[in-house]
């Protein structure tokens, strides 16, 4: 595979991942807003406990999605710094092989740590979004049952 094909596949993968994360972010906010509009005339009761849990899950999903994007952006910055270091163009490392090696190792550790967090926060974002949907459905079924009695 030539370098141009690799770059294109990498660009498409990044674009797809970005869209996925932003879709879940938007869906979480939409779910929160929808729930608020659906319940503005209801008074509090214990039967709304699953609804409260769904709101908490969606809020946490949004938060983890934002954290995912923060670490993603930090990773992009670290990658750009790594390129400068390895090219001998970083102002702190210059052309000194020892400094280049040390900086490269430090940046690589940061990249691995960021990658692990991106993955963790992405999984948590999706799982909490789905958990919120399940709690919402449970609440809705309870409300339907109570109305039918």
C-alpha positions in Angstrom: 0.0 0.0 0.0 1.5 3.3 -0.9 1.7 6.3 1.4 -1.2 8.2 -0.2 -3.6 5.3 0.2 -2.5 4.9 3.9 -3.1 8.6 4.5 -6.6 8.5 2.8 -7.6 5.5 4.9 -6.3 7.1 8.1 -8.2 10.3 7.2 -11.5 8.4 6.6 -11.1 6.5 9.8 -10.5 9.7 11.8 -13.5 11.3 10.2 -15.7 8.3 10.9 -14.6 8.2 14.6 -15.2 11.9 15.0 -18.7 11.7 13.5 -19.5 8.7 15.8 -18.4 10.5 19.0 -20.2 13.7 18.0 -23.4 11.8 17.1 -23.5 10.2 20.6 -22.8 13.6 22.2 -25.7 15.2 20.2 -28.0 12.2 21.0 -27.2 12.5 24.7 -28.1 16.2 24.8 -31.2 15.6 22.7 -32.3 12.8 25.0 -31.9 15.0 28.1 -33.9 17.8 26.4 -36.6 15.5 25.3 -37.0 14.0 28.7 -37.2 17.4 30.3 -40.0 18.5 27.9 -41.9 15.2 28.4 -41.9 15.6 32.2 -42.3 19.3 32.9 -45.9 18.8 34.0 -45.3 15.7 36.2 -44.7 15.8 39.9 -42.0 13.8 41.5 -42.7 10.2 42.5 -40.7 7.1 43.1 -41.8 5.7 39.8 -39.6 8.3 38.1 -36.4 6.8 39.6 -35.5 5.0 36.3 -36.0 8.4 34.5 -33.6 10.1 36.9 -31.1 7.3 36.3 -31.5 7.7 32.5 -30.8 11.5 32.9 -27.7 10.7 35.0 -26.5 8.2 32.4 -27.0 10.6 29.5 -25.2 13.4 31.3 -22.3 11.1 32.1 -22.2 9.9 28.5 -21.9 13.5 27.4 -19.2 14.2 29.9 -17.2 11.1 28.9 -17.6 12.1 25.2 -16.2 15.5 25.9 -13.3 13.9 27.8 -12.7 11.6 24.8 -12.4 14.6 22.5 -10.1 16.4 24.9 -7.7 13.5 25.0 -8.0 13.1 21.2 -6.9 16.7 20.7 -4.1 16.3 23.2 -3.0 13.3 21.2 -2.9 15.3 18.0 -0.8 18.0 19.7 1.6 15.3 21.1 1.9 13.8 17.6 2.8 17.2 16.1 5.4 17.7 18.8 6.8 14.2 18.2 7.3 15.0 14.5 9.2 18.2 15.4 11.4 16.3 17.9 12.2 13.5 15.5 13.0 16.0 12.7 15.4 17.8 15.1 13.3 20.9 14.8 11.9 21.1 18.4 13.3 24.1 20.3 13.9 22.2 23.5 15.5 19.1 22.0 17.3 20.5 19.0 19.6 18.1 17.2 21.0 16.5 20.3 20.4 12.7 19.9 20.1 12.1 23.7 17.5 14.8 24.0 15.7 13.6 20.9 15.6 10.0 22.4 14.4 11.2 25.8 11.7 13.5 24.3 10.6 10.7 21.9 10.2 8.2 24.8 8.3 10.8 26.9 5.9 11.7 24.1 5.4 8.0 23.2 4.4 7.3 26.8 2.0 10.2 26.8 0.5 9.0 23.5 -0.1 5.6 24.9 -1.7 7.0 28.0 -3.9 9.3 25.9 -4.8 6.4 23.6 -5.9 4.3 26.6 -8.0 7.1 27.9 -9.6 7.8 24.5 -10.6 4.2 24.3 -11.9 4.0 27.8 -13.9 7.2 27.6 -15.3 6.2 24.2 -16.6 2.9 25.6 -18.0 4.6 28.7 -19.7 7.2 26.5 -21.5 4.6 24.4 -22.4 2.2 27.3 -23.8 5.1 29.4 -25.8 6.3 26.5 -27.3 2.9 26.0 -27.9 2.5 29.8 -29.8 5.8 29.7 -32.0 4.5 26.9 -32.7 1.3 28.8 -33.7 3.2 32.0 -35.9 5.5 29.9 -37.7 2.5 28.4 -38.2 1.0 31.8 -39.6 4.3 33.1 -41.9 4.5 30.1 -43.2 1.0 30.5 -43.9 1.7 34.2 -45.8 4.9 33.3 -47.8 3.0 30.7 -48.6 0.3 33.2 -49.7 2.9 35.9 -51.9 4.7 33.3 -53.6 1.4 32.3 -54.7 0.5 35.8 
